Amino acid sequence: MQQSFPGLKVEGGPYTPPVGVQYAIRAVRVAQAGVALGYFFGAQIFGAMGRPAPEPLQRMQDNPLIAVGVGYGLDVIAQTLHSINAFEITWNGHVLHSKLKSGSFPQPAELVARLAALKQQEESLATPASDTPQ
């Protein structure tokens, strides 16, 4: 692509997930914190309320691998939600490809054709027509 379009600058950065996904990530992180707090302080919290610890909490405290597994599983969910692999390819404000809209990766030949067409269109607009009557 660089050979066909000298001077083309390619840059990128992180793509922020939609707001709903951000809230879902936060909810999963709160659940992770709840698992950790329940594991370490659940017996004391429920004891202070005068109640027995719930069965899942007792199982976590009897077998720490359950707490680790649940915490890790929630982390995998949060990371998956955060990593939506979305990106857009733009040039001078024109969208050449959007993975969010198409759901697929771009084909290099399509990108080259779209970029060439946009460059030609912009060049034709930038150069004044030579056969305009005076």
C-alpha positions as CSV (number, residue, x, y, z in Angstrom):
1,M,0.0,0.0,0.0
2,Q,2.9,2.3,0.8
3,Q,4.4,1.8,-2.6
4,S,1.1,2.8,-4.4
5,F,0.5,5.8,-2.2
6,P,3.8,7.5,-1.2
7,G,3.5,9.8,1.7
8,L,0.5,7.9,3.2
9,K,0.7,8.0,6.9
10,V,-0.8,5.0,8.9
11,E,-1.7,5.6,12.5
12,G,-4.0,4.0,15.0
13,G,-5.1,3.9,18.6
14,P,-7.4,2.1,21.0
15,Y,-11.1,2.0,20.0
16,T,-13.4,2.8,22.9
17,P,-16.3,0.3,23.2
18,P,-19.9,1.5,23.1
19,V,-21.4,2.9,26.3
20,G,-23.5,-0.2,27.0
21,V,-20.4,-2.5,26.8
22,Q,-18.5,-0.1,29.1
23,Y,-21.2,-0.5,31.7
24,A,-21.2,-4.3,31.2
25,I,-17.4,-4.3,31.8
26,R,-17.9,-2.3,35.0
27,A,-20.6,-4.7,36.2
28,V,-18.3,-7.6,35.7
29,R,-15.5,-5.8,37.5
30,V,-17.8,-5.1,40.4
31,A,-18.8,-8.8,40.5
32,Q,-15.0,-9.7,40.6
33,A,-14.6,-7.4,43.6
34,G,-17.6,-9.0,45.2
35,V,-16.1,-12.5,44.8
36,A,-12.8,-11.3,46.3
37,L,-14.6,-9.5,49.2
38,G,-16.8,-12.5,49.8
39,Y,-13.9,-14.9,49.8
40,F,-11.8,-12.8,52.3
41,F,-14.4,-11.2,54.4
42,G,-17.7,-13.0,53.7
43,A,-17.8,-15.0,57.0
44,Q,-17.2,-11.9,59.0
45,I,-19.8,-9.8,57.1
46,F,-22.5,-12.5,57.4
47,G,-21.5,-13.2,61.0
48,A,-21.9,-9.5,61.9
49,M,-25.4,-9.6,60.5
50,G,-26.1,-12.8,62.5
51,R,-26.7,-14.9,59.4
52,P,-24.9,-18.0,58.2
53,A,-22.7,-17.6,55.1
54,P,-24.5,-18.7,51.8
55,E,-23.6,-22.1,50.4
56,P,-21.5,-20.7,47.4
57,L,-19.5,-18.6,49.8
58,Q,-18.8,-21.6,52.1
59,R,-17.7,-23.6,49.1
60,M,-15.4,-20.9,48.0
61,Q,-13.8,-20.7,51.4
62,D,-13.5,-24.5,51.6
63,N,-11.9,-24.7,48.2
64,P,-9.9,-21.6,47.2
65,L,-9.6,-22.8,43.6
66,I,-13.3,-22.0,43.2
67,A,-12.7,-18.4,44.1
68,V,-9.7,-18.2,41.8
69,G,-11.6,-19.8,39.0
70,V,-14.6,-17.5,39.3
71,G,-12.4,-14.5,39.5
72,Y,-10.4,-15.6,36.5
73,G,-13.6,-16.4,34.5
74,L,-15.0,-13.0,35.2
75,D,-11.7,-11.4,34.1
76,V,-11.9,-13.3,30.8
77,I,-15.4,-12.0,30.3
78,A,-14.4,-8.4,31.0
79,Q,-11.4,-8.7,28.7
80,T,-13.5,-10.2,25.9
81,L,-16.0,-7.4,26.2
82,H,-13.3,-4.8,26.1
83,S,-11.5,-6.3,23.1
84,I,-14.2,-5.9,20.5
85,N,-11.6,-5.7,17.7
86,A,-13.4,-2.8,16.1
87,F,-11.6,-0.3,13.9
88,E,-12.3,2.1,11.1
89,I,-10.0,3.0,8.3
90,T,-10.4,6.6,7.2
91,W,-8.6,9.0,4.8
92,N,-9.1,12.7,4.9
93,G,-12.4,12.2,6.7
94,H,-13.7,9.6,4.3
95,V,-14.4,6.1,5.8
96,L,-12.8,3.5,3.7
97,H,-13.8,0.6,5.9
98,S,-15.6,0.1,9.1
99,K,-15.4,-3.2,10.9
100,L,-18.2,-2.1,13.2
101,K,-20.6,-1.8,10.3
102,S,-19.4,-4.6,8.1
103,G,-18.4,-7.1,10.8
104,S,-15.4,-8.2,8.6
105,F,-11.8,-7.4,7.9
106,P,-11.2,-5.3,4.8
107,Q,-9.8,-6.7,1.6
108,P,-6.6,-5.0,0.6
109,A,-7.7,-4.7,-3.0
110,E,-10.9,-2.9,-2.0
111,L,-9.0,-0.5,0.2
112,V,-6.5,0.3,-2.6
113,A,-9.4,0.9,-5.1
114,R,-11.3,3.1,-2.7
115,L,-8.3,5.1,-1.7
116,A,-7.3,5.5,-5.4
117,A,-10.8,6.7,-6.3
118,L,-10.9,9.2,-3.4
119,K,-7.4,10.6,-4.3
120,Q,-8.5,10.9,-8.0
121,Q,-11.7,12.7,-6.9
122,E,-9.9,15.1,-4.6
123,E,-7.2,15.8,-7.3
124,S,-9.9,16.5,-9.9
125,L,-11.6,18.9,-7.5
126,A,-8.3,20.6,-6.6
127,T,-7.1,21.3,-10.1
128,P,-9.0,23.9,-12.1
129,A,-10.4,22.8,-15.4
130,S,-8.2,24.0,-18.3
131,D,-10.9,24.2,-20.9
132,T,-13.2,26.6,-19.1
133,P,-14.1,29.6,-21.3
134,Q,-12.7,32.9,-20.1
